[in-house]
Amino acid sequence: MTLLRPSRGQFISQIAATSIVLAASPVLAETAPSAVNIAHLPGIGYMPFIVMKMQNRLAKRWPQTAFSWQEVSPTVTTDGIITGRLQIAATGTTAFLIGVEKGVPWKMLCSANTSDLPCVVIDPKIRSIADLKPTDKIAVPSLTSSQTLVLRKGLQNAGLDPHSLDTAFVALEPPDAVQALLSRQITAHMSAPPFYQTEVQKGARIILHSKDVFGVEATMAVAVANTGFAQQYPQFVADFMKEYADAADFVRAHPDDAAKIYVADTEGKADLSETTEILRSSGGYLFRMTPRGVLQIGALMKQMGQLQNVPASMASMEFAGKAVAGSD
């Protein structure tokens, strides 16, 4: 694997050359938030967040506001929103729906990605999910992640008990899960881009695709805002959404440049050619902002015993004041 490790100076030059320049006057509102903490999960599925952080245009619009951008785990996202340590974040669709039912103070801003979440194995004897056993170890980002629902639905589609592998789930951060799979410390990884591409490149195989399980490209993660923060600072949230839409458009229109931004953000740990190919081939649908299949996912979660009630409507979960519905 070829690693790209640009210096800080080279990275700044890349951003200057590739950013879409938007002339915008700083916001002088007296009620500008003093600080905003924004978090996303690991992986290429959160490219708009990474582009926004690197291009830094939102900070120029809100010079009174101190910005913090973090890459975190799903549990940290939920806890951060509850405690108020996070104001805006990305989280898995299943975690979001569970949070809605439990009263987590968040509202959906848009779809964060429509990633394929495949089941990846390295043992050649495992040909399908029917070959997986309760005593195996299957890595997922968290025990309430969208990946767990994908596998349960896959088992159900195959005529098997959807909960037969619940005891096999182990929570691992995606980069750690990649290494654990390749070293055969785990049996399978319910993965996501770019991690499954790396695994396949190193000899692993995909035995289940989430897009095949659901029959459609569904929203697997959503962008959310703390409800109280969004209500207090609607203009900030509107500006965030505008910048997010521009960042998503940038990734779709300039996948090669976006790949350089991602590799730089990982400090050269990601492979440039692999990242470029992923964004060229999937950027058109991966970063759609309009949520797809969220209520259907909720209905499936209720069927699987993960939810007591499905939200009545999308509107009941969305931030009513958001300025950008999506740029698909």
N, C-alpha and C positions, 0 to 999 in steps of 0.2 A: 504494500500500500504506500503510495507516495503522499508524504505529508507536506503541506504548505504552511510555513511559519513566517508570515510577513512581520516586519518590524512595525512598531506603532506609527512611525512616519510613513511607511509604505501604505498602511491601512488607511490613515487619514487622507492620503493622496487618492486612494481608490474611492473613498466615500465622496470626496470632492468631485471626482470625475464622473461618478455614476449616479449621485443623488439627483432627484428631480427637485429643482429649486422652486420654492414657493415664497413669493414676497408676501409677508404677513406682518402686520404691526403687532407689537407686544400688547397683551391684554392688561389693561390698567384697572381692572375691577377691584374695588376695595375689599371684596370678599374672596379674593383668590386664596386657594388653600395654601397653607404654609409649607406643607410637605405632602407628597404623594408617593406611595410605595406600590409598585406594579410588579406582578410576578407571573411567570409562565412555567410550564412543565418542560422537561428536557425533550429535545428532538427537533427535527426540521419542520414538523407540523406547526410550529409556533414562530415561523419566519416573520410574519408582520410585526410581532412584538420586538424581535431582534433588529429588524430594519428600523423601526421607530426609535429604539434605544440608540443605535449607531448614528442615525441621521440627526437625532437631537433637535428636531424642529419644534416639538411640543414645548421643550424647555425655553426656546427662544420666544414662543408666544406667551409663556407664563414665567417671566423672569423672577417674579417674587416667590416662586414655588421651588422647593428643593425636591429633586427627583431621585428615586432609588429603584433600580431594575434588578430583579432577582430571578434565578432559576431555582425552582423548589420542587418538593414532592407533593402529591395530591393531598396528603394529610395536612401539610403546612399551609396549603391554600385555604382549606376549609377553616382551620383554626385561626389563620391570619385574618380572614374576613370576619369571623365571629368576634375576635378580640379588638378589631379595628386597626391591627398592625398593617393590614393590606387594604388598599382602597379599590384597586382594579386587579384582576387576575384571570388566568385561564384554568379551567378544570375539566375533568372528564364529564361527559353527559350524564352518566349514571351517578357519579358523585354529586353533581348539581341537583339532580332530581331527588336524591335522598336528602340533600340539604334543604331543599324546598319543603319537603314533608316535615322535617325536624325543626323548621323555623329559622334556618340560617339566614341572616339578613342580607341576602344578595338578590340581584336581578340580572337577567340575561341581557347582554348587549348585542351579541351576534354569534354566529357559528365561528368557532376558532379553526376547525379543520374537519375535513371529511376523509381522514386517513383510513387506509386499509389496515386492519389490525390482524395479522396472520398468526397462526400457530406454527412455530418453527422448531424442528427437531434435527438432531445430528446422527442419531442411531439409525442405521439403514434398516433395522428390523421393524421400526415403527413406520407403518405405511399410511395409517389414518388415525384419527382420534380414538377409534375403537380399540387401538392397541395400547393406549395409555391406561395406567392402573392407579388406583387410589394411593398406592405406596410410592408413586413417582413424585418428583418435584417439578412443579410447573410454575415458572416465574411470571408474576404480574406486577404492575406498578404499585397497586394496592389491592386490598381484598374487596374494595367497593368499586374498582375501576371498570371501565367499559370492556376491557379485555376479559374479565370474568364472565360478563354477560354473553360475549361472543362465543366463548367455549361452551357455556351452558346451552345456548341456543343451538350450537352445532351438534351437541350430544342429543338434544331433543329431536332435531331434524333427522338424525341417524337412528331414531327409535330407541335411544338409550336414556337412562335416568339422567336428567340434566344436572343433578347434584352429586352424581357418582364420583366426581373428581374434586369436590370441594376440599377434601382433606389434603389434596396434592398442592394446593395453591401456596406459594411462598412470595412474600412481598420483597421485590428487589428493584432498585433503580435500574433503568434500561441499560446504561453502560456496564453496570456490574453483572446484569443478567446475560449480556453478550459474552463476557468472559467466562461466566459460569457454564453457559451452554457449550462453548467451544472447548472448554476443559472437561466437559462431561460431568460437572458437579450437579447439574440439573438435567432433567429429561427433555423439557420443552420450555419454550419462551413464547408467551403471548406478546408479540412484538409490535413495533410501529416503525415508520420511517424516521431516520435512515438506518435504524439498528438492524432491521431484518435484511436490508440489502447487504450490509456488512457481513451478517451471518451467512447468507447464501453465497456470497463471494468466497467465504472461507470453508465452504463445503457442507453447510446445513441445507435443509430442504423445508419447503412450506407444505403442510398437510391440510391446512384450512385457511380460507380467506373470509374476513368479516363481510366483504361485499357479496360473497356467495351465500353466506349464512342469512343475511337480511334481504337479499335480492335487490338492494338498492345501495347507492352510496349515501350513507346516513351520517348525520353530524355526530362525531365521536367525542368532540370537545367543544366547549363554549367559552366565550369571554364574558366575565361577570363584573359587576361593580357592587360595592357595599351599598345597601339601599339608602341608609342615612346620608352617606357621602354624596351619592348621586342626586338626592333630593336637595341637599344644601348647595351643591355646586353644579347645577345643570349645564351651565355654559362650558365648564371644563370638560364634562362628559361628552358634550356635543363636539368640542374640539378634538377630544381623544378619538371619537368615532370617525371624524373626518380624516384625521391623520392615519388611523388604522386602515381605512378604505384606500387611501393613497398608497400606503405601504403594501397592501395586498395587490393592488394594481401594479406596483413597481415589480414585485416578485414575478407576477405573471408575464409582464412585458419584458423584463430584463433578467431571465433566469441565470445567465452566466455571471452577471454582476452580483445578483443576490447570493449566488453560491460562494463568491469570494467573501461577502459579508459574513455568511454563516461560518465559513472556515476560520476567518479571523476571530469571530466571537468564541470559537472553541479553542482558540490559541493554537491552531494548527493540528488539532487532534482529528478533525474530520478530513476525509479525502476529497480534494477539490473535484476531480473528474467524476467520482461517484455522486457527489452532491449536485454537480451541474446536471448530470443525466437525470437524477430524480426530479429536479425542478423543471427541466425541459419537458419531461414526459408526464408529470402529474400536477404541475403548478396550476394548470387550467381549471382543475376541479378541486384540488386539495384545499385551496384558500377561498372557496365560496363563502360569503358572509351570511347568506340567508339560511337559517336553520332548516334542516331536513329530517323528518322522521322522529323528532324528539318525543312527541306524544305516543307514537307507536313503540318507541323504546320504553317509555314509561309503562305502557300496557303490558309489554313483555316482562318487565321487572315485577309488576304486580303478580303476573302469572307465576313467576319464579319465586315469589315470596320476599322480594327485596323492597317492595313498596306496599303500603296499605291502600293508598288511593292514588289514582292518576290525576294530575292537574286538570282542571276543567278546560283550560284553553291555553294557547301560547301567550295570549295577551296577559294572562294572570301571572306569568313568569317573567315578562319582559319589562325593561325600563321604559316607561311610557314617554319619557322626554328625549329618547335618543334621536339624533339628527340624521343618521344614516342607516337606512334599512339594509343596505348591502349593495355591492357593486359586482354582480355576477355576470 
